[in-house]
């Protein structure tokens, strides 16, 4: 967990979280998550969530380029970026991106391992 807000899945949690989200979307329980989730074919990778319930994904844009997308729970909408994960994280932690739904981050981040 980063700064008590952002959960990034580790090896022990990524598969069960992905399986659950894949089933949730496949069964039609989410009208806001527009595409399948891995392990389903051509699915997005569910890689984390916020304490507010935002669900974070990586989407394959072709040629091995994956970008960050999210279901924003408080907004009830789908968010898409054109940034790879590392670039997206740098921009949100520096407060240059997603300032309408990400917190004001501290100058240094705390990390807690939950897996």
ZADRENLO-342162 format. One line per field, with one value per atom (N, C-alpha, C): atom name; z, x, y. Coordinates in steps of 0.05 Angstrom, whole numbers, m for minus. Last residue first. Layout:
# residues N
atom c(CA; ...)
c3 c(Z; ...)
c1 c(X; ...)
c2 c(Y; ...)
# end
This chain:
# residues 115
atom c(N; CA; C; N; CA; C; N; CA; C; N; CA; C; N; CA; C; N; CA; C; N; CA; C; N; CA; C; N; CA; C; N; CA; C; N; CA; C; N; CA; C; N; CA; C; N; CA; C; N; CA; C; N; CA; C; N; CA; C; N; CA; C; N; CA; C; N; CA; C; N; CA; C; N; CA; C; N; CA; C; N; CA; C; N; CA; C; N; CA; C; N; CA; C; N; CA; C; N; CA; C; N; CA; C; N; CA; C; N; CA; C; N; CA; C; N; CA; C; N; CA; C; N; CA; C; N; CA; C; N; CA; C; N; CA; C; N; CA; C; N; CA; C; N; CA; C; N; CA; C; N; CA; C; N; CA; C; N; CA; C; N; CA; C; N; CA; C; N; CA; C; N; CA; C; N; CA; C; N; CA; C; N; CA; C; N; CA; C; N; CA; C; N; CA; C; N; CA; C; N; CA; C; N; CA; C; N; CA; C; N; CA; C; N; CA; C; N; CA; C; N; CA; C; N; CA; C; N; CA; C; N; CA; C; N; CA; C; N; CA; C; N; CA; C; N; CA; C; N; CA; C; N; CA; C; N; CA; C; N; CA; C; N; CA; C; N; CA; C; N; CA; C; N; CA; C; N; CA; C; N; CA; C; N; CA; C; N; CA; C; N; CA; C; N; CA; C; N; CA; C; N; CA; C; N; CA; C; N; CA; C; N; CA; C; N; CA; C; N; CA; C; N; CA; C; N; CA; C; N; CA; C; N; CA; C; N; CA; C; N; CA; C; N; CA; C; N; CA; C; N; CA; C; N; CA; C; N; CA; C; N; CA; C; N; CA; C; N; CA; C; N; CA; C; N; CA; C; N; CA; C; N; CA; C; N; CA; C; N; CA; C; N; CA; C; N; CA; C; N; CA; C)
c3 c(26; 17; 35; 45; 56; 47; 61; 47; 61; 53; 71; 55; 49; 35; 56; 44; 61; 45; 8; 10; 30; 17; 16; 21; 12; m1; m3; m1; 16; 1; m49; m39; m20; m48; m48; m34; m83; m60; m66; m144; m128; m105; m171; m157; m141; m193; m185; m170; m210; m185; m175; m252; m237; m210; m248; m262; m243; m217; m243; m258; m168; m168; m194; m166; m167; m168; m168; m143; m143; m222; m200; m174; m250; m253; m231; m233; m229; m230; m253; m225; m218; m309; m296; m266; m318; m323; m309; m304; m290; m294; m341; m312; m298; m397; m385; m355; m416; m403; m394; m432; m453; m443; m393; m398; m422; m377; m393; m396; m333; m339; m356; m324; m334; m343; m264; m293; m299; m212; m227; m257; m177; m200; m216; m139; m130; m153; m174; m159; m151; m234; m212; m197; m264; m257; m232; m308; m281; m281; m341; m342; m314; m369; m345; m351; m423; m410; m387; m458; m440; m426; m516; m500; m484; m550; m524; m507; m596; m597; m570; m560; m583; m582; m513; m536; m561; m459; m482; m505; m397; m422; m444; m329; m352; m376; m276; m297; m316; m214; m232; m251; m183; m193; m215; m123; m152; m160; m69; m85; m115; m36; m43; m61; m35; m11; m16; m101; m81; m57; m131; m125; m104; m185; m159; m155; m233; m218; m191; m280; m255; m237; m347; m323; m299; m393; m380; m355; m443; m419; m410; m484; m491; m467; m445; m469; m475; m373; m398; m422; m325; m345; m370; m348; m347; m323; m365; m347; m348; m418; m401; m385; m412; m426; m407; m382; m410; m424; m325; m334; m361; m317; m322; m330; m301; m327; m335; m269; m272; m300; m273; m248; m249; m314; m319; m294; m310; m302; m304; m324; m342; m336; m278; m303; m322; m241; m235; m261; m264; m260; m256; m260; m286; m285; m205; m222; m249; m189; m179; m197; m218; m222; m213; m195; m224; m230; m142; m148; m177; m150; m139; m144; m175; m189; m176; m138; m165; m178; m87; m90; m119; m90; m75; m79; m118; m129; m116; m105; m106; m117; m125; m120; m123; m91; m115; m109; m65; m63; m90; m40; m65; m59; 14; m6; m29; 48; 59; 40; 15; 29; 38; m16; m18; m5; 0; 0; 0)
c1 c(20; 20; 36; 29; 6; 5; 76; 72; 49; 75; 68; 63; 107; 101; 96; 98; 102; 93; 133; 111; 119; 141; 153; 130; 103; 129; 144; 37; 58; 84; m14; 6; 26; m79; m55; m34; m109; m105; m81; m147; m125; m121; m185; m194; m171; m163; m191; m200; m113; m115; m144; m91; m113; m118; m26; m46; m67; 12; 8; m15; 31; 8; 2; 69; 79; 56; 38; 52; 63; 20; 1; 15; 69; 52; 32; 87; 103; 86; 44; 49; 66; 50; 25; 30; 100; 96; 71; 88; 109; 106; 45; 42; 63; 37; 45; 45; m19; 7; 12; m66; m49; m21; m123; m100; m85; m191; m170; m148; m244; m222; m202; m313; m289; m269; m351; m345; m319; m365; m383; m377; m337; m347; m367; m324; m338; m350; m296; m320; m337; m272; m271; m297; m236; m263; m261; m181; m193; m223; m119; m147; m158; m55; m71; m100; m31; m36; m55; 20; m3; m6; 46; 43; 17; 51; 63; 61; 22; 51; 64; m35; m22; 8; m54; m60; m47; m81; m63; m72; m88; m101; m80; m90; m73; m87; m130; m125; m103; m162; m141; m133; m219; m206; m187; m234; m227; m212; m243; m256; m252; m213; m240; m255; m164; m181; m209; m155; m151; m169; m121; m145; m138; m90; m92; m119; m91; m65; m67; m119; m127; m103; m110; m97; m106; m162; m145; m132; m165; m173; m153; m164; m163; m170; m198; m184; m186; m194; m210; m193; m166; m156; m172; m167; m151; m159; m231; m208; m194; m267; m260; m235; m291; m277; m272; m315; m324; m311; m346; m320; m325; m399; m379; m352; m431; m437; m417; m419; m409; m415; m441; m445; m434; m435; m451; m456; m401; m428; m446; m352; m365; m394; m341; m347; m362; m334; m352; m361; m293; m319; m340; m251; m259; m287; m247; m256; m265; m229; m254; m265; m181; m202; m229; m153; m160; m182; m148; m162; m171; m118; m145; m161; m70; m87; m115; m50; m58; m76; m32; m60; m69; 20; 1; m28; 48; 44; 23; 9; 34; 27; m25; m25; 2; m26; m14; m12; m68; m60; m50; m63; m62; m52; m65; m85; m86; m21; m47; m70; 25; 15; m14; 12; 27; 12; 17; 0; 18)
c2 c(m166; m194; m212; m116; m130; m159; m68; m93; m108; 1; m21; m46; 62; 37; 16; 132; 108; 84; 183; 163; 141; 253; 226; 206; 292; 296; 270; 264; 275; 278; 283; 265; 278; 292; 308; 291; 235; 253; 273; 235; 225; 245; 264; 240; 226; 309; 310; 286; 297; 312; 315; 269; 257; 272; 298; 282; 272; 321; 333; 320; 300; 318; 332; 262; 290; 310; 217; 223; 251; 220; 224; 230; 215; 239; 242; 164; 188; 213; 133; 134; 159; 140; 149; 152; 117; 146; 156; 64; 79; 109; 50; 50; 67; 95; 70; 72; 137; 133; 104; 155; 146; 140; 134; 151; 140; 135; 124; 144; 119; 137; 122; 115; 101; 122; 130; 131; 116; 146; 128; 127; 175; 189; 172; 138; 161; 177; 100; 93; 118; 95; 114; 112; 47; 53; 71; 63; 59; 63; 51; 58; 52; 57; 57; 66; 15; 41; 38; m20; m21; 6; m45; m20; m21; m87; m90; m65; m75; m75; m75; m50; m61; m58; m34; m17; m26; m66; m70; m53; m33; m42; m44; m43; m38; m49; m12; m33; m23; m4; 4; m19; 22; m2; 5; 56; 59; 33; 54; 34; 38; 86; 96; 76; 64; 59; 69; 36; 57; 50; m20; m4; 17; m60; m47; m33; m87; m86; m72; m125; m111; m111; m121; m130; m113; m138; m118; m131; m191; m176; m155; m227; m198; m181; m275; m268; m239; m271; m273; m264; m265; m284; m287; m199; m223; m239; m174; m173; m200; m140; m163; m158; m71; m93; m116; m29; m35; m59; m19; m30; m42; m4; 17; 7; m44; m32; m11; m102; m75; m65; m152; m137; m109; m188; m164; m148; m230; m235; m210; m206; m225; m230; m176; m162; m181; m218; m195; m181; m247; m259; m237; m209; m220; m232; m202; m180; m189; m254; m243; m221; m257; m277; m266; m214; m214; m233; m232; m206; m205; m279; m281; m255; m255; m275; m277; m216; m209; m229; m234; m224; m219; m251; m268; m259; m210; m237; m254; m150; m166; m194; m92; m120; m133; m34; m46; m75; 13; m14; m24; 77; 62; 34; 98; 104; 84; 100; 94; 99; 103; 127; 124; 44; 69; 91; m23; 0; 25)
# end
